[in-house]
Amino acid sequence: MVLFQRFSSFLKSYFKRHRVTRNVAYIQGQSPEPKIREYFYYIDHQGMLFLDDARMKNFTSCFKEKKFLRFFFNQIRINSSDRYPEFPYISLCGRERNFVRCDDCPIVFTHVLKHDDEFYLAHNHADVFLKIKFEPEKIFMLPETGRVYHPAYERAGSIGLVRSKLAIEFSHQFKFEDGEGNPPTHFTFFGTTYNLKTDWYYKIKDVA
């Protein structure tokens, strides 16, 4: 919480000097109600977090402080408010509302971690601070785009994107018994071949 408050102070001082708007009508750090502040963020398909109106979105301009990322992504959830539907997700911190849009999914898995003989997928560049248990049998590739997905937190939409670098590594271990125009049927991970389950993905998309 102290880290987030310190970061909040930085934002307030920054936006006293910079007032920027996008196609969506907002001002970073705006206060629509007494003691309420609103900020706007963007997550790219590699899982990096930026201020939404940053002109350059690359490794130099993304947020890198791992403890901040842990707090931010632990708070992220579907935006069920009536404010800024263009931003489908929100991360709340006390009286701050952090609205979030993304290229695909807010949770983006970056690499595999091993801990106590269990495998995890780390996400959004926070290393061990943000991870979810890896379920190899639930890796899913969407044939139309080639993008790869894995289950994520229900509060954040239940589906997480696998970043392209890791997805390419996984793709070498796919088997397509139904043809390459359909999702892969098998995935081999550390010598074990799994029959892939796709129903979880389609059930979530049907509900959505």
N, C-alpha and C positions, 0 to 999 in steps of 0.2 A: 504493500500500500504506500509506503514511504517513497519507493521508487516511482510509482505512478504519479504521486503528488508532485514530486520533483520534476517529472516530465511535463506534467500539466502546467507548472509554472513557466517552463521553457516555452510551451506553446502560446500561452497568454502573452508573454513578452514578444514573441516572434510576430504574432498577428496584430500587435499594436502598430507594427511597422509595415506589414504586408496584408492587404485586403484583396483577396483574389476570388473570382467567381468562375463557375463553369456553366455549361448549358443548364444544369440543374441550379436553381436559384438558392444559393447558400453563401454564407460567409464563415470561413473557418473561425472557430472560437465564439460564434454568435451566442447570444443569451436570450432565448425566446421567452424565458420565465425568470423571475428573480432567483439568483444563485444557481442557475442551470447553464451549463456550457455544452455546445455541440461541435464535434469535429467529424471529419469525413476522410475515409481511408479507402485504399484500393489494394487488392491482393492479386498478383499476376499468376500465370500458369506454372511458374517455378516456385511459388509459395512465398515470395518476398512481399513485405508489407511497406506501403508508401502512403504519404499524404495524397489524397485523391487528386489534388490540383498541382502536384509536383510536375514541372515541365519535363524533366528528365527522369525516367524511371529505370534505374539500373542499380548495380550493386553499390555504387557510391552513395546513392540517395535513399536506399532502403534502410529500415530500422534493423539494427544488429544486436542491440543489448538483449541478451538471452532472458534475463529475469523479467524485463518489460514484456518481451514476446510471450513468455509463459503466462503472465497475468492477462495480457490482452486476449490471447487465444483461449484461455480457460474460461473467460467471460463471454466469448462470442456465442451468439445464438440467433435464431431466425427473428427478423424484425417483425413483430406482430403488432407494432404500434401503427397509428395512422399517419405517421410522419415519414416522409421521404421513402415511398415504396420503391423508388429507383435504386435504393440501397437495401438489398434483401436481408442483410444481417446487421446486428448491432452488438457492441461490446460495452457493457455498462460498468462504470466505476464511480460509485457514490452518486454525486450529482452531475457527472459527466456522461453524455451520450455520444458514443463513437459509432457513427454509421459506416457500414462497410459494404462495398460492392467488390466483385471479383471477376476475373477472366472466365472461371469455370466454377470451382468449389472453393470455399474458404480454407478448408483443411487440405494441404498439399503435402504428400509424403515425399521425403527427400532421400532417405537412405535407411538401410537395415541396421539395427543394433542387436547385439546379443548380450544378455544379462542373466546369470544363474541358469544357463542352459535353455533359456527362453528367448525367442526372437521377437523383436518389436520393430515397428516402423516409426522412425522419428519424423516430425513434421514441422514445417514452417521455420526451418533454420534455427531452432532452439536446442538442437542436439538432445541430450538426455532430459532436458527440462520439459519437453513435449514429446510424448511417445504413446503408441497404442499397440496392443498385442497383435502380432502378425498372424493372420489366418490365411495361409497359402492357398487353401482350397476355394477361397472367395475372391481371388484375383479375377478381375473381369476386364476384357478389352472390348471396346465398342468398335465394331468393324467400320462404321461410317467415317470415323475420325481417327482411328488408331490409338485413341487415348485409353489409358489403363486406370482402373478404379479399384478401391478397396473400402470396406465398411469404415465409417467414421462415427462420431458422436451424433446421437439423435438430435440433440439441441442445435447442432450445426448442419442439419439436413441429412444426416445418416450416410452420406457418400463422400469419400475423399478422393482427390485426384493424385495419381502417382506422377511425379515430375518426369519430364521426358528422358533425362539421363538414366534414371532408375528403370523407367518403363522399357527402354531399349535393352537394358541388361536382362530384364525379365523376359522380354520377347524371344530371346535366344532359347529359352527353355519351354516355349509353348509348343503344343501339338494341336493340329487342326484336323480332327477326324471327320468333321462335318463340312470341310471345305474352308478355304481362306476367306470366303465371303461371309462366314459366320464366326461367332466368338470362339476362341480356342477351347478345346475340350479337356486338355490336360496341361499341367504345369509341374515341372521338376524343380525342386528346391532342396539343396544339400543332399542330393542322392535319392530323395523320396519323390515319387511321382503322384500327384494328386488329381483326382477327378474333379474338375472345376464345377462349382455350383454357381449358377447365374440367376437363380430365382430371386435372391435377395435384392439384386439390382432392379429387376423388372417390377417387383412388388412396390419398391419405393417410388419408382417413376410412375407407376399406375396410380398410386395415391396422390402424388404431386400433380 
